[in-house]
Amino acid sequence: MKFSTIIIGGGLSGLTAGITLAEQGQRVAVLAAGQSRLHFTSGSMELLGYNAKGEQVDCPLDECRSLPASHPYQKIGVENLASYAQMAKKLFANAGIEVVGYETMNHIRLSPIGVLKPAWLTLGDYITANMARQFPFQSVLIANIAGYIDMPTPFLKSAFEKCGVKCRVVEVKTPMLENLRRSQTEMRATNIARVLSEQSAVDQLSVEINRSVNREQAILIPAVMGITDNSIVQYLRRMVTRPLFCIATLPPAVTGVRLQSRLRKYFLSLGGTYMLGSTVREANISSGKILSVAAANLPDQKLKANNYILATGSFMGNGLIATQSGVIEPIMNLDVDAPLDRELWTAENLNESQPYMEFGVKTALGLHPSIDGKTITNLWAVGAVLSGHNPIKLADSSGVDMLTALHAATEIIQTEKNR
Amino acid sequence: MANKTHNFFISNNDGNFEQCLKCSICTVYCPVSAVDPLFPGPKQAGPDGERYRLKNPDFYDESLKLCLNCKRCEVACPHDVRIGDIIQRARLQHSPHKPGIRARLLASTDLVGRWATRLSPAINTAISLKSSKEFGHQMLGIHKHYDFPTYARQTFVKWFEKNALPQQGGFEKKVVYFHGCHVNYNDPAPGMALVRVMNKLGYGVELIDDEKCCGNPFMANGMPQRALQLAFRNMNSLRQIANKGLEVITTSSTCTFTIRDEYKFVLGLDNADIRDKVSLATRFIFKKLEDEELELPPVRPDFKIRIAYHTACHMEKLGWAFYSANLLRQIPGVELVMLDSLCCGMAGTYGFKTENFERSQKIGQPLFNAIKEANVDAVVTDCEMCHSQIAMSTGMKVLHPIEILDMAFS
């Protein structure tokens, strides 16, 4: 099978690159070993939330200039970040995903356990505050679903009150949701979303919410609706008597599943090939170029392309593997930035920033990885597999995922034009 | 013959469940969890429960029998945990229930098929009667609303011997066809189409002398020892064929998946030498076209059909829907709508059972809706049981990809 570009990895980074290339008419295949980290996305995306000193960042684009040269943003050129950020927003719009936010000014998102954090983009359904931690309402009602435990309401109530927002918590019950409660362990956001995909179930819910609301200015519910798109959330919004917004929940996150499925659908609609369950095990490399890759479930099948993108993620997606003799990139054994001495992998204090978070594939100029110091010229590494950034410390994970993918896609489009 | 020393209960316990990161992504894609809160879900039923069952088998929970063995949890898993296999093995190992008449009847596709084809059409009339459906419902637990597959008047093998065998010697290139029970006893059409298509492509077709049921229905109905016997017989045949340098092609995605993966991961057999010798016919043809070893024969000029391709669960697990869909796309006159990959709810013999019928229909509903909205002439799928479920639940015509090729080339 021959493609213009083969992308290894089907999460946010892989799909961002895949969509961008397919929009330009390229023949693209995405090979995904399994589902991705997007399933944990709590409705927001981050470009740069904190600087190296751990201080909150207001204007991420400005702050990116002071990142060290090893950071992926520096490798793709900080001067390019603004246009890539615009492209990312346009990509979401094209895929039918409504987001709010600006790369020039962060806003505040509410984490599932009530921590206020800077964010770049947030799905339109969610409640957000400005950087001065002002919410658009003085009083809110949190209507949780009885039996749903992945949203700790006392923490959220206290978070709102600290910001001067009056907050009352109620639990709502409907017959259709009570049926789900028969199995407490399965009372997950995504299972609730299946029940709340039917209008009749949402009608019942809206009656209960309207009954509970007093003089609050807005209603907040856990993000447990809209697994394929947000039309059912819009429907509930029309049925209730106050503005209604969602609050992020613990994973698996309904909106994460929605993001994954919408991006994949959009990619497929552009003619892309998405092969789920195809774990790439090896690459045929000769004189600094990949000739083909092979997937475990496709024996005797050479998968060939002009260009390749590695978007396999970090340790969770097996993009990196920690072995007793060192950290490796398992498909091609690419050069990695990670010391051999295991003592240096972790910091003793668990709460300190952990060195292993910055481990990843080493890239020279741009995003080309190497093997034994020899650059692979038709391979680009993008997203979490890259070294030099700490997504927890800097809150930069979605930005690195998307902007590096857009950089690689832009370079590939240029390469193909020159061909 | 069955190897007396093989004990699948102790084989292959490689601690794969330890790979689970508890990320819960599998629970999002479980078709059973989506409709039935009483199923504990793949994470709990699989790797989490396994930890307890290893300590004490009393932790085995009968709700595991609600699992369809669709393997969609495994496809979703980012860490290669064989969740479906863990559940399937736990059921075979710990279920306190001995298989009853219904289980034996549903599992014995070969034995029942042999007799039923001899007695067809009397059997077909009998199984379609309201009174016998009521009897089956009450006495056997086979749901009365289900249209049980009818039996062919003549087995595929008989048809082949009478109508196709004499011509097969005239081809230089040869391929061996594993037809499976459903083609042989219930619906020979895909098998007949396969012979015609392969002949058109320049291949003579041979059958396997001692082809046995792949064993999947026995695994699903709690009879692992019988499945083992069949697996040994089939592996023996496949080895002999491989030694002759011939390739084996199939039309059933589940038989293929069973021989390739369930023999190894559920029964604990070493099938490494034959695993890659068995391939779906669509994959075989696609690859030969790609390698330019074959050319498509001319297509009837008036051929025009709009079809929806349904990815059966075991096709999703194999990751081979690409081959069937892209082979069909190469046929002039074919307009293909790719349906979202969703479970139809049938899962072999699961949907027949009285206690599962309603759940099975609920699971399939999103797929049935998508099919109705697709506005196509026919639905195409590689799985015979999806075929039966979709035809019954949507009233649509359902065909095998090879039947589309046959229509196009004739």
Interface residues (C-beta under 8 A of the other chain):
Chain A: M1 A33 G34 Q35 S36 R37 H39 F40 N179 L180 R181 R182 S183 T185 E186 R188 T190 N191 R194 P251 P252 V257 L268 T273 M275 L276 G277 S278 T279 A295 N297 L298 P299 D300 Q301 M316 G317 N318
Chain B: L21 C23 S24 I25 T27 V28 Y29 S33 A34 V35 P37 L38 F39 P40 G41 Q44 E74 V75 A76 C77 P78 H79 D80 D276 K287 E290 E316 K317 L318 G319 W320 F322 M338
